[in-house]
Structures are given as C-alpha cells and as structure tokens.
Amino acid sequence: MIWLSAASDIATISLAIVAVAAYGWYQLDLLMRRRRLEQFLKSERKGKRHKDDLGRRTVLFLASQLRMTEAEVLEAGFKSRKLICVPGFDKETHRADTIFFEYDHDRAK
C-alpha cells in the first residue's frame, strides 16, 4: 500500500507541474499574439495605403493578415495598452457596425 500512496503523490506533483507549464504556455501565446498585432498596426501608419488612410484596420482584415481568428484579434486588441478601439458607423443608419483597431503612438511612449 505504500507504493500506492507514493504513486498518488507523484501523480499529484506531476499534475501541478503540467498545469503550471500549460498556463505559462497559454500566457506566452497571448503575449506573442498581442505583440504581433501591435507590430502590424504600428507598421500600418497613416497614409500608407492612400492619402486619406487613418491607419485603422478592421478585425476581419487583421484576422486575415495575421492568420488569427477574429476572437484572437479582439482578445489581443482589447488587452493591448498601445492600441485604441474605434467604432465604425453605417452611413445610412448611423449605428456602429464594425470595430477598427489603430496604433496609438502617444500611448506607446
């Protein structure tokens, strides 16, 4: 019966180690996604694509360019202190219909 108790203790310790490692990997993945999004939007400066370009990009555009899901883009964008979220309005109904993310150079300093 002693070996059963020892095996149980080893399993408990192993589970704790695996849980901490999985949490660390998850947090690292979130950090990497957020940094990729910030770097991409930093490079999408105002006037890059045309003269009236404000440097704002939609969630769908960012998801396609960064190969992330829309949920991942939203999560990374809302957690970032360097990005601002700007609603886009429908011209007919004057209601918000899209979300833009923009790099804020003032916050980044």
N, C-alpha and C positions, 0 to 999 in steps of 0.2 A: 503493500500500500504506500510505502514511502516513495517509490518511483512514480506513482500516480500523482502524488502531491507535487513532486519536483517537476514533472511534465506539465502540470497545470500552471505552476509558477513561471516556467519558461514560456509557455504559450501566452500568458498574460503580459509578460515583459515584451515578447516579440510583437504582440498586437499593438502595444503602446508605441513601440518604435516605428512600426509600419504606419500607424495613424499620424504620428508627427511628421514622418517623411512625406506622406501623401498631402498633408496640409501645407507643408513647405513648398512642395512642387506646385500645388494649386496657386499659392500666393505668388510664386515666381512667374507662373504663366500669366496671371493677371497683370503683373508689373510689366512683363515683356509686351503684352498686347497694348497696354496703355502707352508705353514709350513709342511703340511703332506708330500708333495713331497720332501722338503728339509730333513726332518727327515728320510724318507725312503731311500733316496740316501746316507745320512750320514751313515746309518747302512749297506749299500751295499759297504763296504770298499774293497780296492784292495786285491785280493787273496781270497776272501770269498768263491766263488763257485769253483774255480780251481786255480792252481798256476799262470796261465797267465791272470787271470781276472784283468782288469784295473778299475773295479768299475763303468763302463759305462753301461747305460741301454737305450734301445730303447724306443721311445714314445709308441709304441704298448704294450710293456712289462709293462711299468709304468701304462698305462691306465688299463690293466687287473689286475694288483696287487692292485692298489689304487681305483679301481671301479670309474674311471673318464672317460670322453670322451677324445679322442685324442686332441680335441681343448682345453679342460680344462687343460690338461697336458702341451700343448705348451704354453698357456697363462701364467700359473703359472711358468713354467720353464724360459720363457723369461723375466718375471718380477723379478725373484729372482736375488739377487746380490751374492748369495752363490753358485750358480750352473754355470757351463760352458757348452756351447753347442759345440759338436764336430761332424763334418760330418763323415759319414761312406761311404767308397768308394767301388764301384763294382770292383772286381779284373780283370774282362775282359775289361770293357770299361774305367776304371779309372775315372769314374764320380761319383759324390755324389749321393747316392741312399737311405740313411737313416739318421736320426738325433739321436744322442746319447746325453744324459744329464749325467753329472758327478758332484759330490760334490767336490768343491774346498776348501780344508782345509785352504789354505793360505788366501783366500778372506774372509772366515768365521770369522777370528780372529779380 
